Amino acid sequence: MDSIISGFHFSEPAWLWALLLCIPVALWLLVMPRFSNNDRLRNYADTHLLPYLIGRSEVTPGKRWKRFIRWIGIWVLLVLAMAGPRWDYRDEQLFKPGSNLLVLFDISRSMNVADVRPDRLSRARQELEDLLDQNRGVRIGLIAFASIGHVVSPITEDMNSIRRVLSALDPGLARLQGSRLSFALARAEQLLVGQPEGSSNSLLVITDGDYDEEGLVERLSNLASNGVRVHILGIGTPEGDTVPGPRPNSPWLIQPDGKPVVSPLNEKLLRGLATAGGGIYQRADYRDKDTARILAQIKAQALPNAETDERTRVWNERFYWLAGVALLLLLPLFRRSLPSYRPAD
C-alpha cells in the first residue's frame, strides 16, 4: 500500500484546473435567488400556475443544492479521469528497433547433388521452411544466387510470401551457372542499407561451399565490423557425390579428363567464413535444432548488452475506474420524467 501511495500521480495534471469551475457555479447558485422575478409574477398569476407560465417548475433551494452536489460529483470524477491517475508500474526492457535476417540461398548446379536425401536443394528448402516455421519477430528476406544474386523477397514480416516461392528456388532460376557468393553479398548490402537505423542485421548463407573466390574472408570481416553477422548453414556431406548434368543425355558433369565432377561439402571454408563474419556454422541435419540455434543467435544479437541495458517504466492507467463511476451516476438522468403539478384546491 505504501508503494502505491508513494507512486501515485497524474499523467495530465493540467486538467485539475477544471475543478475551479465549481466555484463560480456555487456563487451563481447563491446569488441567483436574489434576481428572481417570480415575486412580481405572482401579482399576475396564482402560484400553482407559475410553472406553466414560465416554462419550468419551481425548485426549492434544498433541491437546487442537491442537484448541484450531484453534478459537481460527476464533474470531479470526469476531471480526475481526464487527469490520468496512475500509481503502479512495470519496467520493460528496451529492444533494438528490429531484427533483420537476409537468407542467401545457393541455387548453383552443385546443389542438385544427392549426397543427402533426396538432394541438397530439397534439403536446403526444408531447412528454410523450418526457419520460417520457428521464426517469431525476425523480419526475413531472401536472395537466391549462383553466379549472380537474385532478390526473391525483400525483407518482410510475411513469412507466407516466402513460403510461396520456395518451389521456385531451383538452378533453372539462374541463367548463368557458377557459384559466386560475392555478388549475393553485394545485393544483401544494398537491401540492408534501407533498414531503420539501429536495427540488428544478420545474414544466413545456405550453401554447400562449392566455390573458390578470393577476398571473401575480408569482406565478411568488414560486414561483422559494421554490425552485420554472417551465419552459415552447410548442406551436404564432406564425401560429396557427382554433380548431375544439365541435360538428360549427360547425367553427370564431366571434367576435362573425362571423370565426373564430384562436389563435397567444403566445411573448412564455411567454418572460416562463419568465424570471419562473427556468426556460427551449422551443418544441416534432419532435425530442426540447427535452424533453432541460428535463430537464437540472431535474437540474442538484438538484446542490449549490459552497458546499454535500458529500461522504460510503463505506468498502468487507472482513469477508467473514475470514468465508470461517473457513467453510473449519469444513468438515472436519462430516465424521462414529467413534472407533476398539484392542482389548486
C-alpha positions in Angstrom: 0.0 0.0 0.0 2.8 2.4 0.9 4.4 1.8 -2.6 1.1 2.6 -4.3 0.6 5.8 -2.4 4.2 6.9 -3.0 3.9 6.3 -6.7 0.5 8.0 -7.1 0.5 10.9 -9.6 -1.5 12.3 -12.6 -0.2 11.9 -16.1 -2.0 15.1 -17.2 -2.3 17.3 -14.1 -3.3 20.4 -16.1 -6.8 19.0 -16.2 -7.1 19.6 -12.4 -7.5 23.3 -13.1 -11.0 22.5 -14.4 -12.1 21.8 -10.8 -12.0 25.5 -10.2 -15.1 25.9 -12.3 -17.1 24.6 -9.4 -16.5 27.8 -7.5 -18.3 30.3 -9.9 -21.2 27.8 -10.3 -21.7 27.7 -6.5 -21.5 31.5 -6.3 -24.2 31.8 -9.0 -26.5 29.5 -7.1 -26.1 31.7 -4.0 -26.8 34.9 -5.9 -29.4 33.8 -8.4 -32.4 33.8 -6.0 -31.9 37.5 -5.4 -32.6 38.2 -9.1 -35.6 36.0 -9.4 -38.7 37.7 -10.9 -41.1 35.2 -9.6 -42.3 37.5 -6.8 -43.5 40.1 -9.4 -45.1 37.4 -11.5 -47.3 36.3 -8.6 -49.1 39.6 -8.9 -50.5 38.4 -12.2 -51.0 34.6 -11.7 -51.6 32.1 -9.0 -48.6 30.3 -7.5 -49.6 26.9 -8.8 -49.9 28.3 -12.4 -46.4 29.9 -12.5 -44.7 26.7 -13.8 -47.0 26.8 -16.9 -46.3 30.5 -17.3 -42.5 30.5 -17.1 -42.0 27.0 -18.6 -40.3 25.4 -15.6 -41.2 24.2 -12.2 -40.3 26.0 -9.1 -37.2 24.4 -7.4 -36.6 24.7 -3.7 -33.2 25.8 -2.5 -32.6 22.4 -0.9 -33.4 20.6 -4.1 -31.3 23.0 -6.1 -28.2 22.4 -3.9 -28.8 18.6 -4.0 -28.6 18.7 -7.9 -25.6 20.9 -7.7 -23.8 18.4 -5.4 -24.7 15.5 -7.8 -23.4 17.3 -10.9 -20.3 18.5 -9.1 -19.5 14.9 -8.1 -19.8 13.8 -11.7 -17.7 16.7 -12.9 -15.0 16.0 -10.3 -14.9 12.3 -11.3 -14.6 13.1 -15.0 -11.9 15.8 -14.5 -9.9 13.4 -12.3 -10.2 10.7 -15.0 -9.0 13.1 -17.7 -6.0 14.0 -15.5 -4.9 10.3 -15.7 -4.4 8.9 -12.3 -1.7 6.2 -12.1 0.0 4.5 -9.2 1.6 1.2 -10.2 4.0 0.4 -13.0 6.3 -2.2 -14.6 9.8 -1.8 -16.0 10.1 -3.0 -19.6 13.4 -3.8 -21.2 14.1 -1.8 -24.4 14.9 -3.7 -27.6 16.5 -2.5 -30.7 14.2 -1.3 -33.5 14.1 -4.8 -35.1 15.9 -7.9 -36.2 16.5 -8.4 -39.9 17.7 -11.6 -41.5 18.7 -12.0 -45.1 18.9 -15.6 -46.4 21.4 -16.1 -49.2 20.2 -19.3 -50.8 22.6 -21.2 -53.1 21.0 -22.4 -56.3 24.1 -23.4 -58.2 24.1 -26.8 -60.0 26.1 -28.5 -57.3 23.0 -28.1 -55.1 21.4 -30.9 -57.1 24.0 -33.4 -55.7 22.2 -36.3 -53.9 24.7 -37.0 -51.1 21.8 -36.1 -48.7 18.3 -37.3 -49.4 16.6 -36.6 -51.6 19.2 -34.0 -52.7 20.9 -30.9 -51.4 18.4 -28.4 -52.9 15.4 -30.2 -51.4 17.2 -30.4 -48.1 18.0 -26.7 -48.2 14.4 -25.8 -49.0 13.3 -27.8 -46.0 15.8 -26.0 -43.7 14.5 -22.7 -44.9 10.9 -23.8 -44.2 11.9 -24.9 -40.7 13.4 -21.5 -40.2 10.2 -19.8 -41.3 8.1 -22.1 -39.0 10.2 -21.3 -35.9 10.6 -17.6 -36.6 9.0 -15.2 -34.2 9.6 -11.5 -34.5 12.5 -11.6 -37.1 12.0 -10.0 -40.5 13.4 -12.2 -43.2 14.4 -11.5 -46.8 15.6 -14.0 -49.5 18.3 -13.8 -52.1 19.0 -16.7 -54.5 22.4 -16.8 -56.0 24.5 -18.8 -58.4 26.9 -16.7 -60.5 24.8 -13.6 -59.6 22.3 -12.8 -56.9 18.5 -12.5 -57.4 16.3 -10.8 -54.8 13.4 -13.3 -54.4 11.8 -11.5 -51.5 12.7 -8.2 -49.8 12.9 -8.1 -46.0 9.4 -8.7 -44.7 7.3 -9.9 -41.8 5.1 -12.0 -44.0 6.6 -15.5 -43.8 3.9 -16.9 -46.1 5.1 -14.8 -49.0 8.4 -16.5 -48.8 6.9 -20.0 -48.4 5.1 -19.5 -51.7 8.3 -19.0 -53.6 10.2 -22.0 -52.1 9.3 -24.2 -55.0 10.9 -21.6 -57.4 14.3 -22.0 -55.8 16.0 -24.1 -58.5 19.1 -23.9 -60.6 16.9 -23.1 -63.5 16.2 -19.7 -62.0 19.8 -18.7 -62.8 20.6 -18.4 -66.5 24.3 -18.1 -65.8 25.6 -21.0 -63.7 28.5 -21.0 -61.3 28.7 -20.1 -57.7 29.7 -16.5 -56.7 28.9 -15.5 -53.1 30.4 -12.0 -53.5 27.6 -10.9 -55.8 25.0 -12.1 -53.4 26.7 -10.2 -50.6 26.6 -7.1 -52.7 22.9 -7.4 -53.2 22.4 -8.1 -49.5 24.3 -4.9 -48.5 22.0 -2.9 -50.8 18.9 -4.3 -49.1 20.3 -3.7 -45.6 21.1 0.0 -46.3 17.4 0.9 -46.4 16.6 -0.6 -43.0 15.9 1.6 -39.9 18.9 2.9 -38.0 19.7 0.7 -35.0 18.3 -2.5 -36.5 20.0 -5.8 -35.8 21.1 -7.2 -39.2 22.3 -10.7 -39.9 23.0 -12.9 -43.0 22.4 -16.6 -43.3 24.2 -18.4 -46.2 22.6 -21.7 -47.1 25.2 -23.4 -49.3 27.5 -26.4 -49.9 30.6 -24.1 -50.2 31.4 -25.2 -53.7 33.1 -22.0 -54.8 36.5 -20.6 -54.9 36.7 -16.8 -54.6 39.3 -14.5 -53.2 38.6 -11.9 -50.6 35.5 -13.5 -49.0 37.1 -13.6 -45.5 38.0 -9.9 -45.6 34.6 -9.0 -46.9 32.8 -10.9 -44.2 35.1 -9.4 -41.6 34.1 -5.9 -42.8 30.4 -6.8 -42.5 30.9 -8.1 -39.0 32.8 -4.9 -38.0 29.7 -2.9 -39.3 27.4 -4.9 -37.1 26.2 -7.5 -39.7 26.8 -11.0 -38.6 27.1 -13.8 -41.1 25.9 -17.4 -40.2 26.5 -20.4 -42.4 24.3 -23.5 -42.8 26.2 -26.2 -44.7 24.2 -28.6 -47.0 25.8 -31.9 -48.0 28.4 -34.3 -46.7 32.2 -34.0 -46.7 32.4 -37.0 -49.0 30.1 -35.4 -51.6 28.8 -37.0 -54.8 28.8 -36.5 -58.5 27.1 -33.3 -59.9 24.2 -34.0 -62.2 24.4 -32.6 -65.7 22.0 -30.1 -67.2 20.6 -32.4 -69.8 19.2 -36.0 -69.7 21.7 -37.3 -72.2 24.6 -36.1 -69.9 23.7 -37.5 -66.4 26.9 -36.1 -64.9 29.1 -33.1 -65.3 32.4 -34.3 -66.8 35.9 -32.9 -66.1 38.3 -32.4 -69.0 40.0 -35.7 -68.1 36.6 -37.5 -68.6 35.9 -38.1 -64.9 32.6 -37.0 -63.3 32.7 -33.8 -61.2 32.4 -34.5 -57.5 31.2 -31.8 -55.2 32.0 -32.3 -51.4 30.7 -30.1 -48.6 33.5 -27.6 -48.0 33.2 -27.4 -44.3 36.7 -26.0 -43.7 35.9 -23.0 -45.9 32.4 -22.5 -44.5 33.7 -22.6 -40.9 36.3 -20.0 -41.7 33.7 -17.7 -43.3 31.4 -18.0 -40.3 34.2 -17.1 -38.0 35.2 -14.1 -40.1 31.6 -13.0 -40.2 31.2 -13.2 -36.4 28.5 -15.9 -36.7 28.2 -19.6 -36.3 28.5 -22.6 -38.7 25.9 -25.4 -38.6 25.8 -28.5 -40.8 22.1 -29.1 -41.8 20.5 -32.3 -40.4 17.0 -33.7 -40.4 16.1 -32.1 -37.1 15.2 -28.5 -36.5 17.9 -27.8 -33.9 20.2 -26.4 -36.5 17.9 -23.6 -37.5 16.7 -23.1 -33.9 20.3 -22.4 -32.8 20.8 -19.9 -35.6 17.6 -18.1 -34.8 18.6 -18.0 -31.1 21.9 -16.3 -32.1 20.1 -13.7 -34.2 17.6 -12.9 -31.4 20.4 -12.7 -28.9 22.1 -10.1 -31.1 19.1 -7.9 -30.8 19.2 -7.9 -27.0 21.0 -4.9 -25.4 24.3 -5.7 -23.7 25.0 -5.0 -20.1 26.3 -1.5 -20.8 23.3 -0.4 -22.9 20.6 -2.3 -21.0 18.0 0.4 -21.0 14.6 0.0 -19.4 11.4 2.1 -19.6 8.8 2.5 -16.9 5.3 1.7 -18.1 2.6 3.0 -15.8 -0.8 1.4 -15.5 -3.5 3.9 -16.3 -6.5 3.9 -13.8 -8.7 6.5 -15.3 -11.4 4.0 -16.3 -12.4 3.4 -12.7 -13.4 7.0 -12.2 -15.0 7.3 -15.6 -17.0 4.1 -14.9 -18.4 5.6 -11.6 -19.3 8.8 -13.4 -21.2 6.9 -16.1 -23.2 5.0 -13.4 -24.1 8.3 -11.8 -25.3 9.7 -15.2 -27.5 6.7 -16.0 -30.5 7.9 -13.8 -30.5 11.3 -15.6 -31.6 9.6 -18.8 -34.8 8.4 -17.3 -37.6 10.6 -18.6 -39.9 12.2 -16.0 -42.7 14.8 -16.5 -43.2 17.5 -13.9 -46.2 16.9 -11.8 -48.1 19.9 -10.5 -50.7 19.6 -7.9 -53.9 21.4 -8.8 -55.2 24.2 -6.6 -57.8 23.4 -4.0 
